[in-house]
Amino acid sequence: MKVLFTFYVPSGGVETLNRLRCIALKSRDIEGHIMYLRPGSGLVNTQLANIPVMVEPGDVELSQRLPQYDAVVATSDFWMPGRLRRLGFQKPIVYEIQGLGTRDEAEKTLREGTQEILRHCQASLMPPTPHLMELASSYYPSLPRFVFPNPLDTQHFHYKAQSKYPVPIIAWVGRLEPNKNWGLFLEIAAALHRQRPKMEIWVFLDYQLPTEDTKNAFWQHVSRLGLQSIIKLYPNTPNREMPYYLSRVGDSGGLLISTSTLEGFGYAVAEALACRCPVLTTDSDGVRLFIKHNQTGKFFAYPQVGQAVTGALELMDNSAVRENIRSSGQSHIHQWLSPQQYADSFRQMLKRLGVQ
């Protein structure tokens, strides 16, 4: 059985999701292939995992390849199902509601795509994220809906013991876009630095996607806050290396701060927890699956810099709270984001759609 997953570009959480589920589905005799509409930095992760991938295929190439697939999962792009139908694909297409940005952006996409999705798709798929389930119910009430958590391969993505870093590290993972609120992160980091002069800021990001204007705005903000000497940029870091970085952040006495307005899932947060890296985050909806306040991580009210600093300092200074959250967070991820559970749920979805 073969399934094709489509998305715009290999970057961020959807790139991680596509790669991990293709690996997980092999255990259930499902071969996953991926198609992206344009290249991106995340391709190196897919290639290292030895997953078949198409990039920027034209209609001729795509029409030749489509007959081998038993189903297609189209993520975010509501025009893709219609394109596949015009190229002769008659088997089930599932519209996946992820990677849509803020609630307003997600609602705009789902509203504009209503006719296309209802005309060409047999079901929708999403993680158990409240705003995504609510929007799907509102715009596609008659479309069968499948809801289950994304996978995380904790067999390979887990804590890596290393020598302790000499100063606490405050980390951020994301893209330089408004929904990720990189400016808010820098404001929080600057406020923390005033109270903890001996610290470093590590920023992990896709440096190919933002415009030059956005990059310039980022560095101007860094300069204005006086953070040039303590900030380290890690552009386009291969995913296989992230467990080492996140484990080092956790062992340094630091933490990951997530400042997103809204997340459909929040892979960066889940990956940090798997590596025993404490997390302070906005209540961005998707992260509620694995962040329980003061149990597996900490929430702060957006955009309250003072409250964020208070929460960060408790995670840095209160060793009992810190260690309890590190252990509970790691256990929670292992329990709820199993690749095997995802593969079973996915196979059951295909079966209900008539794919044998």
Secondary structure, 3 states (H helix, E strand, C coil): CEEEEEECCCCHHHHHHHHHHHHHHHHHCCEEEEEECCCCCCHHHHHHCCCCEEECCCHHHHHHHHHHCCEEEEECCCCHHHHHHHCCCCCCEEEECCCCCCHHHHHHHHHHCHHHHHHHCCEEEECCCHHHHHHHHHHCCCCCEEECCCCCCCCCCCCCCCCCCCCCEEEEEECCCHHHCHHHHHHHHHHHHHHCCCCEEEEEECCCCCCHHHHHHHHHHHHHCCCCCCEEEEECCCHHHHHHHHHHHHHCCCEEEECCCCECCCHHHHHHHHCCCCEEEECCEHHHHCCCECCCEEEECCCCHHHHHHHHHHHHHCHHHHHHHHHHHHHHHHHHCCHHHHHHHHHHHHHHCCCC
